[in-house]
Amino acid sequence: MATTRRLNPEKLLLSKWTAAAPRDKEKHFLVVALGRPTPDAAVETVTLEAVYTRRRQTMAWQALRDAGQWLQGWK
């Protein structure tokens, strides 16, 4: 059963994440950017970079709250 966790989007930069279901040898990720529509606005998106392939993906930061998809830290 997937659970949700509380996260502060302002503190996600450089945090480490593990994909619950890795694909293409991409298991460990690092948050490399926070997306904001304006400099003073709240964080809307995060950009994750795969440690192994350096491929980047951008998604809503709330997706990291789903423990069924993302595990906090490198496991």
Distance bins in CASP14 RR format, pairs under 12 A and 6 or more apart:
PFRMAT RR
TARGET T0000
AUTHOR 0000-0000-0000
RMODE 2
METHOD distances of the structure
MODEL  1
1 66 0 0 0 0 0 1 0 0 0 0 0
1 67 0 0 0 0 1 0 0 0 0 0 0
1 68 0 0 0 0 1 0 0 0 0 0 0
2 20 0 0 0 0 1 0 0 0 0 0 0
2 21 0 0 0 0 0 1 0 0 0 0 0
2 63 0 0 0 0 0 1 0 0 0 0 0
2 65 0 0 0 0 1 0 0 0 0 0 0
2 66 1 0 1 0 0 0 0 0 0 0 0
2 67 1 0 1 0 0 0 0 0 0 0 0
2 68 1 1 0 0 0 0 0 0 0 0 0
2 69 1 0 0 1 0 0 0 0 0 0 0
2 70 0 0 0 0 1 0 0 0 0 0 0
2 71 0 0 0 0 0 1 0 0 0 0 0
3 20 0 0 0 0 0 1 0 0 0 0 0
3 65 0 0 0 0 1 0 0 0 0 0 0
3 66 0 0 0 0 1 0 0 0 0 0 0
3 67 1 0 1 0 0 0 0 0 0 0 0
3 68 1 0 0 1 0 0 0 0 0 0 0
3 69 0 0 0 0 0 1 0 0 0 0 0
3 70 0 0 0 0 0 1 0 0 0 0 0
3 71 0 0 0 0 0 1 0 0 0 0 0
3 72 0 0 0 0 0 1 0 0 0 0 0
4 62 0 0 0 0 1 0 0 0 0 0 0
4 63 0 0 0 0 0 1 0 0 0 0 0
4 64 0 0 0 0 1 0 0 0 0 0 0
4 65 1 0 1 0 0 0 0 0 0 0 0
4 66 1 0 0 1 0 0 0 0 0 0 0
4 67 1 0 0 1 0 0 0 0 0 0 0
4 68 0 0 0 0 1 0 0 0 0 0 0
4 69 0 0 0 0 0 1 0 0 0 0 0
4 70 0 0 0 0 0 1 0 0 0 0 0
5 12 0 0 0 0 0 1 0 0 0 0 0
5 17 0 0 0 0 0 1 0 0 0 0 0
5 62 0 0 0 0 0 1 0 0 0 0 0
5 63 0 0 0 0 0 1 0 0 0 0 0
5 64 0 0 0 0 1 0 0 0 0 0 0
5 65 1 0 1 0 0 0 0 0 0 0 0
5 66 0 0 0 0 1 0 0 0 0 0 0
5 67 1 0 0 1 0 0 0 0 0 0 0
5 68 0 0 0 0 0 1 0 0 0 0 0
5 69 0 0 0 0 0 1 0 0 0 0 0
5 70 0 0 0 0 1 0 0 0 0 0 0
5 71 0 0 0 0 1 0 0 0 0 0 0
5 72 1 0 0 1 0 0 0 0 0 0 0
5 73 0 0 0 0 0 1 0 0 0 0 0
6 62 0 0 0 0 0 1 0 0 0 0 0
6 64 0 0 0 0 0 1 0 0 0 0 0
6 65 1 0 0 1 0 0 0 0 0 0 0
6 67 0 0 0 0 0 1 0 0 0 0 0
6 72 0 0 0 0 0 1 0 0 0 0 0
7 15 0 0 0 0 1 0 0 0 0 0 0
7 17 0 0 0 0 0 1 0 0 0 0 0
7 31 0 0 0 0 0 1 0 0 0 0 0
7 43 0 0 0 0 0 1 0 0 0 0 0
7 46 0 0 0 0 1 0 0 0 0 0 0
7 60 0 0 0 0 0 1 0 0 0 0 0
7 61 1 0 0 1 0 0 0 0 0 0 0
7 62 0 0 0 0 1 0 0 0 0 0 0
7 63 0 0 0 0 0 1 0 0 0 0 0
7 64 1 0 0 1 0 0 0 0 0 0 0
7 65 1 0 1 0 0 0 0 0 0 0 0
7 66 0 0 0 0 0 1 0 0 0 0 0
7 67 0 0 0 0 0 1 0 0 0 0 0
7 70 0 0 0 0 0 1 0 0 0 0 0
7 72 0 0 0 0 1 0 0 0 0 0 0
8 15 0 0 0 0 0 1 0 0 0 0 0
8 34 0 0 0 0 0 1 0 0 0 0 0
8 42 0 0 0 0 0 1 0 0 0 0 0
8 43 0 0 0 0 1 0 0 0 0 0 0
8 61 0 0 0 0 1 0 0 0 0 0 0
8 64 0 0 0 0 0 1 0 0 0 0 0
8 65 0 0 0 0 0 1 0 0 0 0 0
9 15 0 0 0 0 0 1 0 0 0 0 0
9 31 0 0 0 0 1 0 0 0 0 0 0
9 34 1 0 0 1 0 0 0 0 0 0 0
9 35 0 0 0 0 1 0 0 0 0 0 0
9 36 0 0 0 0 1 0 0 0 0 0 0
9 41 0 0 0 0 0 1 0 0 0 0 0
9 42 1 0 0 1 0 0 0 0 0 0 0
9 43 1 1 0 0 0 0 0 0 0 0 0
9 44 0 0 0 0 1 0 0 0 0 0 0
9 45 0 0 0 0 1 0 0 0 0 0 0
9 46 1 0 0 1 0 0 0 0 0 0 0
9 60 0 0 0 0 1 0 0 0 0 0 0
9 61 1 0 1 0 0 0 0 0 0 0 0
9 62 0 0 0 0 1 0 0 0 0 0 0
9 63 0 0 0 0 0 1 0 0 0 0 0
9 64 0 0 0 0 1 0 0 0 0 0 0
9 65 0 0 0 0 0 1 0 0 0 0 0
10 31 0 0 0 0 0 1 0 0 0 0 0
10 34 1 0 0 1 0 0 0 0 0 0 0
10 35 0 0 0 0 0 1 0 0 0 0 0
10 36 0 0 0 0 0 1 0 0 0 0 0
10 41 0 0 0 0 0 1 0 0 0 0 0
10 42 0 0 0 0 1 0 0 0 0 0 0
10 43 1 0 0 1 0 0 0 0 0 0 0
10 46 0 0 0 0 0 1 0 0 0 0 0
10 61 0 0 0 0 1 0 0 0 0 0 0
11 31 0 0 0 0 1 0 0 0 0 0 0
11 34 0 0 0 0 1 0 0 0 0 0 0
11 43 0 0 0 0 1 0 0 0 0 0 0
11 46 0 0 0 0 0 1 0 0 0 0 0
11 61 0 0 0 0 0 1 0 0 0 0 0
11 64 0 0 0 0 0 1 0 0 0 0 0
11 72 0 0 0 0 0 1 0 0 0 0 0
12 29 0 0 0 0 0 1 0 0 0 0 0
12 30 0 0 0 0 0 1 0 0 0 0 0
12 31 1 0 1 0 0 0 0 0 0 0 0
12 32 0 0 0 0 0 1 0 0 0 0 0
12 33 0 0 0 0 1 0 0 0 0 0 0
12 34 1 0 0 1 0 0 0 0 0 0 0
12 35 0 0 0 0 0 1 0 0 0 0 0
12 43 1 0 0 1 0 0 0 0 0 0 0
12 44 0 0 0 0 0 1 0 0 0 0 0
12 45 0 0 0 0 0 1 0 0 0 0 0
12 46 1 0 1 0 0 0 0 0 0 0 0
12 47 0 0 0 0 0 1 0 0 0 0 0
12 48 0 0 0 0 1 0 0 0 0 0 0
12 59 0 0 0 0 0 1 0 0 0 0 0
12 60 0 0 0 0 0 1 0 0 0 0 0
12 61 1 0 0 1 0 0 0 0 0 0 0
12 62 0 0 0 0 0 1 0 0 0 0 0
12 63 0 0 0 0 0 1 0 0 0 0 0
12 64 1 0 0 1 0 0 0 0 0 0 0
12 65 0 0 0 0 0 1 0 0 0 0 0
12 70 0 0 0 0 0 1 0 0 0 0 0
12 72 0 0 0 0 0 1 0 0 0 0 0
12 73 0 0 0 0 0 1 0 0 0 0 0
13 30 0 0 0 0 1 0 0 0 0 0 0
13 31 1 0 1 0 0 0 0 0 0 0 0
13 32 1 0 0 1 0 0 0 0 0 0 0
13 33 1 0 0 1 0 0 0 0 0 0 0
13 34 1 0 1 0 0 0 0 0 0 0 0
13 35 0 0 0 0 0 1 0 0 0 0 0
13 36 0 0 0 0 0 1 0 0 0 0 0
13 43 0 0 0 0 1 0 0 0 0 0 0
13 46 0 0 0 0 1 0 0 0 0 0 0
13 47 0 0 0 0 1 0 0 0 0 0 0
13 48 0 0 0 0 0 1 0 0 0 0 0
13 49 0 0 0 0 0 1 0 0 0 0 0
13 61 0 0 0 0 0 1 0 0 0 0 0
14 29 0 0 0 0 0 1 0 0 0 0 0
14 30 1 0 0 1 0 0 0 0 0 0 0
14 31 1 0 0 1 0 0 0 0 0 0 0
14 32 1 0 0 1 0 0 0 0 0 0 0
14 33 0 0 0 0 1 0 0 0 0 0 0
14 34 0 0 0 0 0 1 0 0 0 0 0
14 46 0 0 0 0 0 1 0 0 0 0 0
14 47 0 0 0 0 0 1 0 0 0 0 0
14 48 0 0 0 0 0 1 0 0 0 0 0
14 49 0 0 0 0 0 1 0 0 0 0 0
14 73 0 0 0 0 0 1 0 0 0 0 0
15 28 0 0 0 0 0 1 0 0 0 0 0
15 29 0 0 0 0 1 0 0 0 0 0 0
15 30 1 0 0 1 0 0 0 0 0 0 0
15 31 1 0 1 0 0 0 0 0 0 0 0
15 32 0 0 0 0 0 1 0 0 0 0 0
15 33 0 0 0 0 0 1 0 0 0 0 0
15 34 0 0 0 0 0 1 0 0 0 0 0
15 46 0 0 0 0 1 0 0 0 0 0 0
15 48 0 0 0 0 1 0 0 0 0 0 0
15 49 0 0 0 0 0 1 0 0 0 0 0
15 61 0 0 0 0 0 1 0 0 0 0 0
15 64 0 0 0 0 1 0 0 0 0 0 0
15 70 0 0 0 0 0 1 0 0 0 0 0
15 71 0 0 0 0 0 1 0 0 0 0 0
15 72 1 0 0 1 0 0 0 0 0 0 0
15 73 1 0 0 1 0 0 0 0 0 0 0
15 74 0 0 0 0 0 1 0 0 0 0 0
16 27 0 0 0 0 0 1 0 0 0 0 0
16 28 1 0 0 1 0 0 0 0 0 0 0
16 29 1 0 0 1 0 0 0 0 0 0 0
16 30 1 0 1 0 0 0 0 0 0 0 0
16 31 0 0 0 0 1 0 0 0 0 0 0
16 32 0 0 0 0 0 1 0 0 0 0 0
16 48 0 0 0 0 1 0 0 0 0 0 0
16 49 0 0 0 0 0 1 0 0 0 0 0
16 50 0 0 0 0 0 1 0 0 0 0 0
16 51 0 0 0 0 1 0 0 0 0 0 0
16 64 0 0 0 0 0 1 0 0 0 0 0
16 70 0 0 0 0 0 1 0 0 0 0 0
16 71 0 0 0 0 1 0 0 0 0 0 0
16 72 1 0 0 1 0 0 0 0 0 0 0
16 73 1 0 1 0 0 0 0 0 0 0 0
16 74 1 0 1 0 0 0 0 0 0 0 0
16 75 0 0 0 0 1 0 0 0 0 0 0
17 26 0 0 0 0 0 1 0 0 0 0 0
17 27 0 0 0 0 1 0 0 0 0 0 0
17 28 1 0 0 1 0 0 0 0 0 0 0
17 29 1 0 1 0 0 0 0 0 0 0 0
17 30 1 0 0 1 0 0 0 0 0 0 0
17 31 1 0 0 1 0 0 0 0 0 0 0
17 32 0 0 0 0 0 1 0 0 0 0 0
17 46 0 0 0 0 1 0 0 0 0 0 0
17 47 0 0 0 0 0 1 0 0 0 0 0
17 48 1 0 0 1 0 0 0 0 0 0 0
17 49 0 0 0 0 0 1 0 0 0 0 0
17 50 0 0 0 0 0 1 0 0 0 0 0
17 51 0 0 0 0 0 1 0 0 0 0 0
17 57 0 0 0 0 0 1 0 0 0 0 0
17 59 0 0 0 0 0 1 0 0 0 0 0
17 61 0 0 0 0 0 1 0 0 0 0 0
17 63 0 0 0 0 0 1 0 0 0 0 0
17 64 1 0 0 1 0 0 0 0 0 0 0
17 65 0 0 0 0 0 1 0 0 0 0 0
17 66 0 0 0 0 0 1 0 0 0 0 0
17 67 0 0 0 0 0 1 0 0 0 0 0
17 68 0 0 0 0 0 1 0 0 0 0 0
17 69 0 0 0 0 1 0 0 0 0 0 0
17 70 1 0 1 0 0 0 0 0 0 0 0
17 71 1 0 0 1 0 0 0 0 0 0 0
17 72 1 0 0 1 0 0 0 0 0 0 0
17 73 1 0 0 1 0 0 0 0 0 0 0
17 74 1 0 0 1 0 0 0 0 0 0 0
17 75 0 0 0 0 1 0 0 0 0 0 0
18 26 0 0 0 0 0 1 0 0 0 0 0
18 27 1 0 0 1 0 0 0 0 0 0 0
18 28 1 0 1 0 0 0 0 0 0 0 0
18 29 1 0 0 1 0 0 0 0 0 0 0
18 30 0 0 0 0 0 1 0 0 0 0 0
18 48 0 0 0 0 0 1 0 0 0 0 0
18 50 0 0 0 0 0 1 0 0 0 0 0
18 51 0 0 0 0 0 1 0 0 0 0 0
18 64 0 0 0 0 0 1 0 0 0 0 0
18 67 0 0 0 0 0 1 0 0 0 0 0
18 68 0 0 0 0 0 1 0 0 0 0 0
18 69 0 0 0 0 0 1 0 0 0 0 0
18 70 1 0 0 1 0 0 0 0 0 0 0
18 71 1 0 1 0 0 0 0 0 0 0 0
18 72 1 0 0 1 0 0 0 0 0 0 0
18 73 1 0 1 0 0 0 0 0 0 0 0
18 74 1 0 1 0 0 0 0 0 0 0 0
18 75 1 0 1 0 0 0 0 0 0 0 0
19 25 0 0 0 0 0 1 0 0 0 0 0
19 26 1 0 0 1 0 0 0 0 0 0 0
19 27 1 0 1 0 0 0 0 0 0 0 0
19 28 1 0 0 1 0 0 0 0 0 0 0
19 29 1 0 0 1 0 0 0 0 0 0 0
19 48 0 0 0 0 1 0 0 0 0 0 0
19 50 0 0 0 0 1 0 0 0 0 0 0
19 51 0 0 0 0 0 1 0 0 0 0 0
19 52 0 0 0 0 0 1 0 0 0 0 0
19 55 0 0 0 0 0 1 0 0 0 0 0
19 57 0 0 0 0 0 1 0 0 0 0 0
19 63 0 0 0 0 0 1 0 0 0 0 0
19 64 0 0 0 0 0 1 0 0 0 0 0
19 66 0 0 0 0 0 1 0 0 0 0 0
19 67 0 0 0 0 0 1 0 0 0 0 0
19 68 0 0 0 0 1 0 0 0 0 0 0
19 69 1 0 0 1 0 0 0 0 0 0 0
19 70 1 0 0 1 0 0 0 0 0 0 0
19 71 1 0 0 1 0 0 0 0 0 0 0
19 72 0 0 0 0 0 1 0 0 0 0 0
19 73 0 0 0 0 0 1 0 0 0 0 0
19 74 0 0 0 0 0 1 0 0 0 0 0
19 75 0 0 0 0 1 0 0 0 0 0 0
20 27 0 0 0 0 1 0 0 0 0 0 0
20 29 0 0 0 0 0 1 0 0 0 0 0
20 63 0 0 0 0 0 1 0 0 0 0 0
20 64 0 0 0 0 0 1 0 0 0 0 0
20 66 0 0 0 0 1 0 0 0 0 0 0
20 67 1 0 0 1 0 0 0 0 0 0 0
20 68 1 0 1 0 0 0 0 0 0 0 0
20 69 1 0 1 0 0 0 0 0 0 0 0
20 70 1 0 0 1 0 0 0 0 0 0 0
20 71 1 0 1 0 0 0 0 0 0 0 0
20 72 0 0 0 0 0 1 0 0 0 0 0
20 73 0 0 0 0 0 1 0 0 0 0 0
20 75 0 0 0 0 1 0 0 0 0 0 0
21 27 0 0 0 0 1 0 0 0 0 0 0
21 66 0 0 0 0 0 1 0 0 0 0 0
21 68 0 0 0 0 1 0 0 0 0 0 0
21 69 1 0 0 1 0 0 0 0 0 0 0
21 70 0 0 0 0 1 0 0 0 0 0 0
21 71 0 0 0 0 0 1 0 0 0 0 0
22 28 0 0 0 0 1 0 0 0 0 0 0
22 29 0 0 0 0 1 0 0 0 0 0 0
22 50 0 0 0 0 1 0 0 0 0 0 0
22 51 0 0 0 0 0 1 0 0 0 0 0
22 52 0 0 0 0 1 0 0 0 0 0 0
22 53 0 0 0 0 0 1 0 0 0 0 0
22 69 0 0 0 0 0 1 0 0 0 0 0
22 70 0 0 0 0 0 1 0 0 0 0 0
22 71 0 0 0 0 0 1 0 0 0 0 0
22 74 0 0 0 0 0 1 0 0 0 0 0
22 75 0 0 0 0 0 1 0 0 0 0 0
23 29 0 0 0 0 0 1 0 0 0 0 0
23 50 0 0 0 0 1 0 0 0 0 0 0
23 52 0 0 0 0 0 1 0 0 0 0 0
23 53 0 0 0 0 0 1 0 0 0 0 0
23 55 0 0 0 0 0 1 0 0 0 0 0
23 57 0 0 0 0 0 1 0 0 0 0 0
23 69 0 0 0 0 0 1 0 0 0 0 0
24 50 0 0 0 0 1 0 0 0 0 0 0
24 52 0 0 0 0 1 0 0 0 0 0 0
24 53 1 0 0 1 0 0 0 0 0 0 0
24 55 0 0 0 0 1 0 0 0 0 0 0
24 57 0 0 0 0 0 1 0 0 0 0 0
25 50 0 0 0 0 1 0 0 0 0 0 0
25 51 0 0 0 0 1 0 0 0 0 0 0
25 52 1 0 1 0 0 0 0 0 0 0 0
25 53 1 0 0 1 0 0 0 0 0 0 0
25 54 0 0 0 0 0 1 0 0 0 0 0
25 55 0 0 0 0 0 1 0 0 0 0 0
26 48 0 0 0 0 1 0 0 0 0 0 0
26 49 0 0 0 0 1 0 0 0 0 0 0
26 50 1 0 1 0 0 0 0 0 0 0 0
26 51 0 0 0 0 1 0 0 0 0 0 0
26 52 1 0 1 0 0 0 0 0 0 0 0
26 53 1 0 1 0 0 0 0 0 0 0 0
26 54 0 0 0 0 1 0 0 0 0 0 0
26 55 1 0 0 1 0 0 0 0 0 0 0
26 56 0 0 0 0 0 1 0 0 0 0 0
26 57 0 0 0 0 1 0 0 0 0 0 0
27 48 0 0 0 0 0 1 0 0 0 0 0
27 50 0 0 0 0 1 0 0 0 0 0 0
27 51 1 0 0 1 0 0 0 0 0 0 0
27 52 1 0 0 1 0 0 0 0 0 0 0
27 53 0 0 0 0 0 1 0 0 0 0 0
27 70 0 0 0 0 0 1 0 0 0 0 0
27 71 0 0 0 0 1 0 0 0 0 0 0
27 73 0 0 0 0 0 1 0 0 0 0 0
27 74 0 0 0 0 1 0 0 0 0 0 0
27 75 0 0 0 0 1 0 0 0 0 0 0
28 48 0 0 0 0 1 0 0 0 0 0 0
28 49 0 0 0 0 1 0 0 0 0 0 0
28 50 1 0 0 1 0 0 0 0 0 0 0
28 51 1 0 1 0 0 0 0 0 0 0 0
28 52 1 0 0 1 0 0 0 0 0 0 0
28 53 0 0 0 0 0 1 0 0 0 0 0
28 54 0 0 0 0 0 1 0 0 0 0 0
28 70 0 0 0 0 0 1 0 0 0 0 0
28 71 0 0 0 0 0 1 0 0 0 0 0
28 72 0 0 0 0 0 1 0 0 0 0 0
28 73 0 0 0 0 1 0 0 0 0 0 0
28 74 1 0 1 0 0 0 0 0 0 0 0
28 75 0 0 0 0 1 0 0 0 0 0 0
29 46 0 0 0 0 1 0 0 0 0 0 0
29 47 0 0 0 0 1 0 0 0 0 0 0
29 48 1 0 1 0 0 0 0 0 0 0 0
29 49 1 0 0 1 0 0 0 0 0 0 0
29 50 1 0 1 0 0 0 0 0 0 0 0
29 51 1 0 0 1 0 0 0 0 0 0 0
29 52 0 0 0 0 1 0 0 0 0 0 0
29 53 0 0 0 0 0 1 0 0 0 0 0
29 54 0 0 0 0 0 1 0 0 0 0 0
29 55 0 0 0 0 1 0 0 0 0 0 0
29 56 0 0 0 0 1 0 0 0 0 0 0
29 57 0 0 0 0 1 0 0 0 0 0 0
29 58 0 0 0 0 0 1 0 0 0 0 0
29 59 0 0 0 0 0 1 0 0 0 0 0
29 63 0 0 0 0 0 1 0 0 0 0 0
29 64 0 0 0 0 1 0 0 0 0 0 0
29 69 0 0 0 0 0 1 0 0 0 0 0
29 70 0 0 0 0 1 0 0 0 0 0 0
29 71 0 0 0 0 0 1 0 0 0 0 0
29 72 0 0 0 0 0 1 0 0 0 0 0
29 73 0 0 0 0 1 0 0 0 0 0 0
29 74 0 0 0 0 1 0 0 0 0 0 0
29 75 0 0 0 0 0 1 0 0 0 0 0
30 46 0 0 0 0 0 1 0 0 0 0 0
30 47 0 0 0 0 1 0 0 0 0 0 0
30 48 1 0 0 1 0 0 0 0 0 0 0
30 49 1 0 1 0 0 0 0 0 0 0 0
30 50 0 0 0 0 1 0 0 0 0 0 0
30 51 1 0 0 1 0 0 0 0 0 0 0
30 52 0 0 0 0 0 1 0 0 0 0 0
30 54 0 0 0 0 0 1 0 0 0 0 0
30 55 0 0 0 0 0 1 0 0 0 0 0
30 56 0 0 0 0 0 1 0 0 0 0 0
30 57 0 0 0 0 0 1 0 0 0 0 0
30 73 0 0 0 0 1 0 0 0 0 0 0
30 74 0 0 0 0 1 0 0 0 0 0 0
31 43 0 0 0 0 0 1 0 0 0 0 0
31 45 0 0 0 0 0 1 0 0 0 0 0
31 46 1 0 1 0 0 0 0 0 0 0 0
31 47 1 0 0 1 0 0 0 0 0 0 0
31 48 1 0 1 0 0 0 0 0 0 0 0
31 49 0 0 0 0 1 0 0 0 0 0 0
31 50 0 0 0 0 0 1 0 0 0 0 0
31 51 0 0 0 0 0 1 0 0 0 0 0
31 56 0 0 0 0 0 1 0 0 0 0 0
31 57 0 0 0 0 0 1 0 0 0 0 0
31 58 0 0 0 0 0 1 0 0 0 0 0
31 59 0 0 0 0 0 1 0 0 0 0 0
31 61 0 0 0 0 1 0 0 0 0 0 0
31 63 0 0 0 0 0 1 0 0 0 0 0
31 64 0 0 0 0 1 0 0 0 0 0 0
31 70 0 0 0 0 0 1 0 0 0 0 0
31 72 0 0 0 0 0 1 0 0 0 0 0
31 73 0 0 0 0 0 1 0 0 0 0 0
32 45 0 0 0 0 0 1 0 0 0 0 0
32 46 0 0 0 0 1 0 0 0 0 0 0
32 47 1 0 1 0 0 0 0 0 0 0 0
32 48 1 0 0 1 0 0 0 0 0 0 0
32 49 1 0 1 0 0 0 0 0 0 0 0
32 50 0 0 0 0 0 1 0 0 0 0 0
32 51 0 0 0 0 0 1 0 0 0 0 0
32 54 0 0 0 0 1 0 0 0 0 0 0
32 55 0 0 0 0 0 1 0 0 0 0 0
32 56 1 0 0 1 0 0 0 0 0 0 0
32 57 0 0 0 0 0 1 0 0 0 0 0
32 58 0 0 0 0 0 1 0 0 0 0 0
33 43 0 0 0 0 0 1 0 0 0 0 0
33 44 0 0 0 0 0 1 0 0 0 0 0
33 45 0 0 0 0 1 0 0 0 0 0 0
33 46 1 0 0 1 0 0 0 0 0 0 0
33 47 1 1 0 0 0 0 0 0 0 0 0
33 48 0 0 0 0 1 0 0 0 0 0 0
33 49 0 0 0 0 1 0 0 0 0 0 0
33 56 0 0 0 0 1 0 0 0 0 0 0
33 57 0 0 0 0 0 1 0 0 0 0 0
33 58 1 0 0 1 0 0 0 0 0 0 0
33 59 0 0 0 0 0 1 0 0 0 0 0
33 61 0 0 0 0 0 1 0 0 0 0 0
34 41 0 0 0 0 0 1 0 0 0 0 0
34 42 0 0 0 0 1 0 0 0 0 0 0
34 43 1 0 1 0 0 0 0 0 0 0 0
34 44 0 0 0 0 1 0 0 0 0 0 0
34 45 1 0 0 1 0 0 0 0 0 0 0
34 46 1 0 0 1 0 0 0 0 0 0 0
34 47 1 0 0 1 0 0 0 0 0 0 0
34 48 0 0 0 0 0 1 0 0 0 0 0
34 58 0 0 0 0 0 1 0 0 0 0 0
34 59 0 0 0 0 0 1 0 0 0 0 0
34 60 0 0 0 0 0 1 0 0 0 0 0
34 61 1 0 0 1 0 0 0 0 0 0 0
34 64 0 0 0 0 0 1 0 0 0 0 0
35 41 0 0 0 0 1 0 0 0 0 0 0
35 42 0 0 0 0 1 0 0 0 0 0 0
35 43 1 0 0 1 0 0 0 0 0 0 0
35 44 1 0 1 0 0 0 0 0 0 0 0
35 45 1 0 1 0 0 0 0 0 0 0 0
35 46 1 0 0 1 0 0 0 0 0 0 0
35 47 1 0 0 1 0 0 0 0 0 0 0
35 48 0 0 0 0 0 1 0 0 0 0 0
35 58 1 0 0 1 0 0 0 0 0 0 0
35 59 0 0 0 0 0 1 0 0 0 0 0
35 60 0 0 0 0 1 0 0 0 0 0 0
35 61 0 0 0 0 1 0 0 0 0 0 0
36 42 1 0 0 1 0 0 0 0 0 0 0
36 43 1 0 1 0 0 0 0 0 0 0 0
36 44 1 0 0 1 0 0 0 0 0 0 0
36 45 0 0 0 0 1 0 0 0 0 0 0
36 46 0 0 0 0 0 1 0 0 0 0 0
36 47 0 0 0 0 0 1 0 0 0 0 0
36 61 0 0 0 0 0 1 0 0 0 0 0
37 43 0 0 0 0 1 0 0 0 0 0 0
37 44 1 0 0 1 0 0 0 0 0 0 0
37 45 0 0 0 0 1 0 0 0 0 0 0
38 44 0 0 0 0 0 1 0 0 0 0 0
42 60 0 0 0 0 0 1 0 0 0 0 0
42 61 0 0 0 0 1 0 0 0 0 0 0
42 62 0 0 0 0 0 1 0 0 0 0 0
43 58 0 0 0 0 0 1 0 0 0 0 0
43 59 0 0 0 0 0 1 0 0 0 0 0
43 60 0 0 0 0 1 0 0 0 0 0 0
43 61 1 0 1 0 0 0 0 0 0 0 0
43 62 0 0 0 0 0 1 0 0 0 0 0
43 64 0 0 0 0 0 1 0 0 0 0 0
44 58 0 0 0 0 1 0 0 0 0 0 0
44 59 0 0 0 0 0 1 0 0 0 0 0
44 60 1 0 0 1 0 0 0 0 0 0 0
44 61 1 0 0 1 0 0 0 0 0 0 0
44 62 0 0 0 0 1 0 0 0 0 0 0
44 63 0 0 0 0 0 1 0 0 0 0 0
45 56 0 0 0 0 0 1 0 0 0 0 0
45 57 0 0 0 0 0 1 0 0 0 0 0
45 58 1 0 1 0 0 0 0 0 0 0 0
45 59 1 0 0 1 0 0 0 0 0 0 0
45 60 1 0 1 0 0 0 0 0 0 0 0
45 61 1 0 0 1 0 0 0 0 0 0 0
45 62 0 0 0 0 1 0 0 0 0 0 0
45 63 0 0 0 0 1 0 0 0 0 0 0
45 64 0 0 0 0 0 1 0 0 0 0 0
46 56 0 0 0 0 0 1 0 0 0 0 0
46 57 0 0 0 0 1 0 0 0 0 0 0
46 58 1 0 0 1 0 0 0 0 0 0 0
46 59 1 0 0 1 0 0 0 0 0 0 0
46 60 1 0 0 1 0 0 0 0 0 0 0
46 61 1 0 1 0 0 0 0 0 0 0 0
46 62 0 0 0 0 1 0 0 0 0 0 0
46 63 0 0 0 0 1 0 0 0 0 0 0
46 64 1 0 0 1 0 0 0 0 0 0 0
46 65 0 0 0 0 0 1 0 0 0 0 0
46 70 0 0 0 0 0 1 0 0 0 0 0
47 55 0 0 0 0 0 1 0 0 0 0 0
47 56 1 0 1 0 0 0 0 0 0 0 0
47 57 1 0 0 1 0 0 0 0 0 0 0
47 58 1 0 1 0 0 0 0 0 0 0 0
47 59 0 0 0 0 1 0 0 0 0 0 0
47 60 0 0 0 0 0 1 0 0 0 0 0
47 61 0 0 0 0 0 1 0 0 0 0 0
47 64 0 0 0 0 0 1 0 0 0 0 0
48 54 0 0 0 0 0 1 0 0 0 0 0
48 55 0 0 0 0 1 0 0 0 0 0 0
48 56 1 0 0 1 0 0 0 0 0 0 0
48 57 1 0 1 0 0 0 0 0 0 0 0
48 58 1 0 0 1 0 0 0 0 0 0 0
48 59 1 0 0 1 0 0 0 0 0 0 0
48 60 0 0 0 0 0 1 0 0 0 0 0
48 61 0 0 0 0 0 1 0 0 0 0 0
48 63 0 0 0 0 1 0 0 0 0 0 0
48 64 0 0 0 0 1 0 0 0 0 0 0
48 69 0 0 0 0 0 1 0 0 0 0 0
48 70 0 0 0 0 1 0 0 0 0 0 0
49 55 1 0 0 1 0 0 0 0 0 0 0
49 56 1 0 1 0 0 0 0 0 0 0 0
49 57 0 0 0 0 1 0 0 0 0 0 0
49 58 0 0 0 0 0 1 0 0 0 0 0
50 56 1 0 0 1 0 0 0 0 0 0 0
50 57 1 0 0 1 0 0 0 0 0 0 0
51 73 0 0 0 0 0 1 0 0 0 0 0
51 74 0 0 0 0 1 0 0 0 0 0 0
52 74 0 0 0 0 0 1 0 0 0 0 0
57 63 0 0 0 0 0 1 0 0 0 0 0
57 64 0 0 0 0 0 1 0 0 0 0 0
57 70 0 0 0 0 0 1 0 0 0 0 0
59 65 0 0 0 0 0 1 0 0 0 0 0
59 66 0 0 0 0 0 1 0 0 0 0 0
59 69 0 0 0 0 1 0 0 0 0 0 0
59 70 0 0 0 0 1 0 0 0 0 0 0
60 66 0 0 0 0 0 1 0 0 0 0 0
61 70 0 0 0 0 0 1 0 0 0 0 0
62 69 0 0 0 0 0 1 0 0 0 0 0
62 70 0 0 0 0 0 1 0 0 0 0 0
63 69 1 0 0 1 0 0 0 0 0 0 0
63 70 1 0 0 1 0 0 0 0 0 0 0
64 70 1 0 1 0 0 0 0 0 0 0 0
64 71 0 0 0 0 1 0 0 0 0 0 0
64 72 1 0 0 1 0 0 0 0 0 0 0
64 73 0 0 0 0 0 1 0 0 0 0 0
65 71 0 0 0 0 0 1 0 0 0 0 0
65 72 0 0 0 0 1 0 0 0 0 0 0
66 72 0 0 0 0 0 1 0 0 0 0 0
67 73 0 0 0 0 0 1 0 0 0 0 0
67 75 0 0 0 0 0 1 0 0 0 0 0
END
